Structure formats: structure tokens, C-alpha cells
Amino acid sequence: MSKVLITYYTHTGNTKVMAEIISANHASNPIPLKGRFPHDKPTLLSHIQMMLKNAHLDRSGPGRTPIYL
């Protein structure tokens, strides 16, 4: 699971757009992500870092409910 989160973190960190809505909130994703770039980029990166650091993911679910739900 951490490989997926590291990939999310890398792609989110490397995304450079002026105005874009990112939505990766399908039920099959290990963590639902949704935000506006570049405004929400730091929040998304922080959320992914927290999940990696604290190992909040488990096999029974995708993790905590995102703030926007």
C-alpha cells in the first residue's frame, strides 16, 4: 500500500498547473483525493504524508473519510 501512496505523493508533488480540479476519489482508491490546484496542493500532500507516516490504512477500508465528504 505504501508504494501506491508514494506514487500519489510523487505525482501530486510534480503536478504543476495553473488551475485544475483533481479528483481521485473512486471507492477503489486507497485514499480518496480531491482538490483544486494549485490551491489545495499543500493540503493533499500533507494528507498523503500523514497517511504514510501514521500507517492509517488497513485492509478493511480505504482510510479515513476525506474532509470534503
C-alpha contacts under 8 A as a table, 3 or more apart, distances in Angstrom:
res1	aa1	res2	aa2	distance
1	M	4	V	5.36
1	M	5	L	6.58
1	M	30	P	7.68
1	M	57	L	7.92
2	S	5	L	4.96
2	S	6	I	6.01
2	S	52	L	6.55
3	K	6	I	5.07
3	K	7	T	6.14
4	V	7	T	5.04
4	V	8	Y	6.20
4	V	30	P	7.91
5	L	8	Y	4.93
5	L	9	Y	6.06
5	L	48	I	6.59
5	L	51	M	7.99
5	L	52	L	6.86
6	I	9	Y	4.99
6	I	10	T	6.07
6	I	52	L	7.92
7	T	10	T	5.09
7	T	11	H	6.09
8	Y	11	H	5.28
8	Y	12	T	5.93
8	Y	48	I	7.57
9	Y	12	T	5.16
9	Y	13	G	5.90
9	Y	45	L	6.16
9	Y	48	I	6.29
9	Y	49	Q	7.55
10	T	13	G	5.14
10	T	14	N	6.06
11	H	14	N	5.16
11	H	15	T	6.07
12	T	15	T	5.28
12	T	41	K	7.14
12	T	44	L	7.67
12	T	45	L	6.88
13	G	41	K	7.59
13	G	45	L	6.97
16	K	38	P	7.52
17	V	20	E	6.47
17	V	37	F	6.60
17	V	38	P	6.66
18	M	37	F	6.80
18	M	38	P	6.33
19	A	36	R	7.10
19	A	37	F	5.52
19	A	38	P	6.50
20	E	36	R	5.72
20	E	37	F	5.08
20	E	38	P	7.45
21	I	34	K	7.44
21	I	35	G	5.81
21	I	36	R	4.49
21	I	37	F	6.15
22	I	33	L	7.53
22	I	34	K	5.40
22	I	35	G	5.32
22	I	36	R	6.13
22	I	37	F	7.16
23	S	33	L	5.99
23	S	34	K	4.38
23	S	35	G	6.64
24	A	29	N	7.12
24	A	32	P	5.84
24	A	33	L	4.97
24	A	34	K	6.00
25	N	29	N	6.55
25	N	31	I	7.33
25	N	32	P	3.99
25	N	33	L	5.17
25	N	34	K	6.31
26	H	29	N	5.63
26	H	32	P	6.57
27	A	30	P	7.85
27	A	32	P	7.41
27	A	62	P	7.60
28	S	62	P	7.77
29	N	32	P	5.97
29	N	62	P	6.83
30	P	57	L	7.60
30	P	61	G	7.70
30	P	62	P	4.50
30	P	63	G	6.85
31	I	62	P	5.39
31	I	63	G	5.97
31	I	64	R	7.73
32	P	62	P	7.61
32	P	65	T	7.87
32	P	66	P	6.59
33	L	44	L	7.11
33	L	66	P	7.40
34	K	44	L	7.93
35	G	39	H	7.95
35	G	40	D	5.42
35	G	41	K	7.35
35	G	44	L	7.37
36	R	39	H	5.73
36	R	40	D	5.26
36	R	41	K	7.32
37	F	40	D	5.60
37	F	41	K	5.78
38	P	41	K	5.39
39	H	42	P	7.51
40	D	43	T	5.28
40	D	44	L	6.19
41	K	44	L	5.17
41	K	45	L	6.15
42	P	45	L	5.14
42	P	46	S	6.03
43	T	46	S	5.04
43	T	47	H	6.11
44	L	47	H	5.08
44	L	48	I	6.27
45	L	48	I	5.19
45	L	49	Q	6.10
46	S	49	Q	5.04
46	S	50	M	6.08
47	H	50	M	5.16
47	H	51	M	6.32
48	I	51	M	5.13
48	I	52	L	6.27
49	Q	52	L	5.09
49	Q	53	K	6.00
50	M	53	K	5.10
50	M	54	N	5.89
50	M	55	A	7.96
51	M	54	N	5.44
51	M	55	A	5.47
51	M	56	H	5.49
51	M	57	L	6.97
52	L	55	A	5.38
52	L	56	H	7.60
55	A	58	D	7.85
56	H	63	G	6.18
56	H	64	R	7.63
57	L	61	G	7.20
57	L	62	P	6.40
57	L	63	G	4.94
58	D	61	G	6.14
58	D	62	P	7.26
58	D	63	G	7.02
59	R	62	P	7.77
65	T	69	L	6.81
66	P	69	L	5.81
